[in-house]
Amino acid sequence: MAGNVWQWTSDWYRPDYYRDVALAGKVARNPQGPATSFDPLEPNQPKKVQRGGSYLCTDQYCPRYILGTRGKGEVSTGTNHLGFRCVMSVQTPPDLKRKD
């Protein structure tokens, strides 16, 4: 999704989240993020994770402009290069499930 807009996620931002998951011996598959937000640079400002990169970024001045990185943003931020994706979990109806 890099290159369109920064993508808001529902995850709260904590710089130590993935480290804590790894230290607990877990693998982060579809991580749901921490229960609370904490940014050591602004400890009283709740932040959400942002992913991707916007059309305003280049790799020369935007170090987070790769898919595997996470950014952070204050929850009331609004800019012309910030967006979101809608996702939905889909459950297969019982009559369509594979039968062995």
GIPECOR-V567263 format. One record per pair of residues at least 24 apart in sequence whose C-alpha atoms are under 10 Angstrom apart, sorted by the first residue. I is the first residue (numbers start at 0). J is the second residue. D is the distance in Angstrom with one decimal. If there is no record, write none. Layout:
BEGIN
i->I j->J d->D
i->I j->J d->D
END
This chain:
BEGIN
i->0 j->50 d->8.2
i->0 j->51 d->5.4
i->0 j->52 d->7.4
i->0 j->53 d->9.0
i->0 j->65 d->9.2
i->0 j->66 d->7.1
i->0 j->84 d->10.0
i->1 j->50 d->8.0
i->1 j->51 d->4.2
i->1 j->52 d->4.6
i->1 j->53 d->6.6
i->1 j->54 d->8.3
i->1 j->56 d->9.4
i->1 j->63 d->9.8
i->1 j->64 d->6.9
i->1 j->65 d->6.6
i->1 j->66 d->6.2
i->1 j->67 d->9.9
i->2 j->51 d->7.0
i->2 j->52 d->5.1
i->2 j->53 d->4.7
i->2 j->54 d->4.9
i->2 j->55 d->8.0
i->2 j->56 d->7.4
i->2 j->57 d->8.7
i->2 j->64 d->8.0
i->2 j->65 d->9.1
i->2 j->66 d->9.7
i->2 j->80 d->9.7
i->3 j->51 d->7.9
i->3 j->52 d->6.5
i->3 j->53 d->4.8
i->3 j->54 d->5.2
i->3 j->55 d->8.7
i->3 j->56 d->9.5
i->3 j->80 d->7.6
i->3 j->81 d->8.7
i->3 j->82 d->8.8
i->4 j->49 d->9.8
i->4 j->50 d->8.9
i->4 j->51 d->7.0
i->4 j->52 d->5.6
i->4 j->53 d->3.9
i->4 j->54 d->6.3
i->4 j->55 d->8.4
i->4 j->56 d->9.4
i->4 j->78 d->9.7
i->4 j->79 d->8.3
i->4 j->80 d->4.8
i->4 j->81 d->5.0
i->4 j->82 d->5.8
i->4 j->83 d->8.3
i->5 j->48 d->9.8
i->5 j->49 d->6.1
i->5 j->50 d->5.7
i->5 j->51 d->5.3
i->5 j->52 d->4.7
i->5 j->53 d->5.2
i->5 j->54 d->8.7
i->5 j->55 d->9.8
i->5 j->56 d->9.7
i->5 j->64 d->9.4
i->5 j->70 d->8.8
i->5 j->72 d->9.9
i->5 j->78 d->9.6
i->5 j->79 d->9.7
i->5 j->80 d->6.2
i->5 j->81 d->4.7
i->5 j->82 d->6.0
i->5 j->83 d->7.8
i->6 j->48 d->8.4
i->6 j->49 d->5.3
i->6 j->50 d->5.1
i->6 j->51 d->6.0
i->6 j->52 d->7.5
i->6 j->53 d->8.6
i->6 j->69 d->10.0
i->6 j->70 d->9.5
i->6 j->80 d->8.9
i->6 j->81 d->6.1
i->6 j->82 d->5.1
i->6 j->83 d->4.8
i->6 j->84 d->7.1
i->7 j->47 d->7.1
i->7 j->48 d->6.3
i->7 j->49 d->4.8
i->7 j->50 d->6.8
i->7 j->51 d->9.2
i->7 j->70 d->9.5
i->7 j->71 d->8.9
i->7 j->72 d->8.3
i->7 j->74 d->9.4
i->7 j->81 d->7.1
i->7 j->82 d->6.1
i->7 j->83 d->5.1
i->7 j->84 d->7.8
i->8 j->32 d->9.6
i->8 j->47 d->6.6
i->8 j->48 d->5.6
i->8 j->49 d->6.0
i->8 j->50 d->7.5
i->8 j->69 d->10.0
i->8 j->71 d->9.7
i->8 j->82 d->9.4
i->8 j->83 d->7.1
i->8 j->84 d->8.2
i->8 j->85 d->9.8
i->9 j->47 d->6.8
i->9 j->48 d->7.3
i->9 j->49 d->9.1
i->9 j->83 d->9.6
i->10 j->34 d->8.3
i->10 j->35 d->8.9
i->10 j->36 d->8.6
i->10 j->46 d->8.8
i->10 j->47 d->5.7
i->10 j->48 d->5.7
i->10 j->49 d->8.7
i->10 j->71 d->9.9
i->11 j->35 d->5.9
i->11 j->36 d->4.9
i->11 j->37 d->8.0
i->11 j->38 d->9.9
i->11 j->45 d->7.7
i->11 j->46 d->6.0
i->11 j->47 d->4.5
i->11 j->48 d->6.0
i->11 j->49 d->9.6
i->11 j->71 d->8.7
i->11 j->72 d->9.6
i->11 j->74 d->9.5
i->12 j->36 d->5.0
i->12 j->37 d->6.2
i->12 j->38 d->7.1
i->12 j->45 d->7.9
i->12 j->46 d->5.5
i->12 j->47 d->5.0
i->12 j->48 d->5.1
i->12 j->49 d->8.7
i->12 j->69 d->8.8
i->12 j->70 d->8.3
i->12 j->71 d->6.3
i->12 j->72 d->8.3
i->12 j->73 d->9.5
i->13 j->37 d->5.0
i->13 j->38 d->6.1
i->13 j->39 d->8.7
i->13 j->45 d->9.8
i->13 j->46 d->8.4
i->13 j->47 d->8.7
i->13 j->48 d->8.5
i->13 j->71 d->8.8
i->14 j->38 d->7.0
i->14 j->39 d->8.3
i->14 j->48 d->9.9
i->14 j->69 d->9.2
i->14 j->70 d->9.5
i->14 j->71 d->9.3
i->38 j->71 d->8.6
i->38 j->72 d->9.9
i->38 j->73 d->10.0
i->41 j->73 d->9.7
i->44 j->72 d->9.5
i->44 j->73 d->6.7
i->44 j->74 d->8.4
i->45 j->71 d->9.7
i->45 j->72 d->8.4
i->45 j->73 d->6.1
i->45 j->74 d->6.5
i->45 j->75 d->9.4
i->46 j->70 d->9.7
i->46 j->71 d->6.1
i->46 j->72 d->5.2
i->46 j->73 d->4.5
i->46 j->74 d->5.5
i->46 j->75 d->9.0
i->46 j->76 d->9.6
i->47 j->71 d->5.7
i->47 j->72 d->5.5
i->47 j->73 d->6.5
i->47 j->74 d->6.2
i->47 j->75 d->9.8
i->48 j->72 d->6.5
i->48 j->73 d->9.1
i->48 j->74 d->9.5
i->49 j->73 d->9.9
i->49 j->81 d->8.7
i->49 j->82 d->9.4
i->49 j->83 d->9.2
i->50 j->81 d->9.9
i->50 j->83 d->9.7
i->51 j->81 d->9.9
i->52 j->80 d->8.6
i->52 j->81 d->8.8
i->53 j->79 d->9.4
i->53 j->80 d->5.7
i->53 j->81 d->7.4
i->53 j->82 d->9.4
i->54 j->80 d->7.2
i->54 j->81 d->10.0
i->55 j->79 d->9.8
i->55 j->80 d->7.4
i->56 j->80 d->9.7
END
